[in-house]
Amino acid sequence: MHVLIVTDQHPDSLGGVQVALRLQRKFLERAGHTVSIAAPALHRRDYTVAPADRAAYLDLPSTPITRDREYGITWPGRRSDRALDRALAEREAGGAGPVDLVHIQGDFWGAMIGLRAAKRHRLPVMFTMHNNVDEGTRAVTPLAPLAFAGLRAWRRLAVGRVPRRERERTRASAAGAWRYLAELTAGAALVTAPSRHFAAELETHGVGAGVEVTQGGVDDEVIGAVRAADRAPRSRPRLVWLGRMSGEKRVLEFVEALGASEIDADVALHGAGLLLGKVERRIAALGLHDRVRVAGPVPYEAALAAMRDADALVQTSIGFETQGLTPYEAAALGTPTIFCDENIFTDLAVSPAWLAQDSSVAALADALRTAVSEIETRPGDLRVPAAAGERLLQSTRTAAMIELYARVIGK
């Protein structure tokens, strides 16, 4: 089959969704299928598309929206329609064959572009909702209600009215971003989410009924190579934190908990973001430089290696992640996690693991003390069994995805 994936950001830009898209394509193609990914063209100055990706990446006309030119926007309209149809025609002429379904993995312009394409070509639509748009928008602006109203108006201008048979369901949906997402998915053959807890959230808010779980996986080969490497010697437990240094990730709360816990451990923070300067200043103010190191952003393989080498990963966000991929990657590598989000802890369901009892800094400090104490008692022994990690590999996730595609095409 030929799957057209449409998303908000280029697959070679930074982000967890982009990692998931690249893996999906790799393993779908390995299974004998064709994947085309339509997204805004990437304007990063150092970017060069790899030869193996040129045919599969359908770059749409776009405008950069961030200073580093990492992310862009494509306006859903006739210009993007023509660009996409031209790219698909070239792909088909090159032997890819016609598209069988549109898999939308975006929440904004990508979703609208995908819906317009599906309507033009009379193709079934499958949605994967990666982002908690309601939570994320409210975290960054007090004008979230106005933003949601604007998104609904934009969707109607770009895509048209909600089909009559779907209007009652979308009207019954909760307010805010949930109503917008319900209108986006109106008429879709299937809605999926990357975790059980987010699938339940989407159903509760009327975004979809019978939402399937399409958990993101981890790269079999990369995990295998990193897992086989030796772990560095250490004199005390080693913890690692990875992510974007922003408010919803609770990185400052983590630094405060490290200070309060007084644990004797080496801690590395990988990532960057708006709070980087505050994080570095707070580490200095708390006198943690002898234990805590800001390693900054690193390539994907280096991030995996850091997780493999650690005695535990620390996951600090609460209620924001729709899956939270890093604990899954860590588990596949044998590394346990100290969790703050009970939903991710329950969804992943591996042992050993530790869970902070509530969202307070004190509770996280308690969890850090408990974990480090147990690691010190059993050095090198507290690892996630390899059998538990096998179910997290992308090869198993792709097989489940292909079954869903067949169901959608058969409708």
Buried (B, 14 or more C-beta within 10 A) or exposed (E): BBBBBBBBBBBBBBBBBBBBBBBBBBBBBEEEBBBBBBBBBBBBEEEEBEEEEEBBBBBBBBEBEEEEBBBBBBBBBEEBBEBBBEBBEEBBEEEBEEBBBBBBBBBBBBBBBBBBBBBEBEBBBBBBBBBBBBBBBBBEEEEBBEBBBEBBEBBEEBBEEBEEEBEEBBEEBEEBBBBBBBBBBBBBBBBBBBBBBBBBBBBEBBBBEEBBBBBBBBBBEBBEEBBEEEBEEBEBBBBBBBBBBBBBBBBBBBBBBBBBBEBEBBBBBBBBBEBBEEBBEBBEEBEBEEBBBBBEBBEEEEBBBBBBBBBBBBBBBBBBBBBBBBBBBBBBBBBBBBBBBBBBBEBBEBEBBBBBEEBEBBBBBBBBBBBBEBBBEEEEEBBBEEEBBEBBBBBBBBEEBBEBBEBBBEE
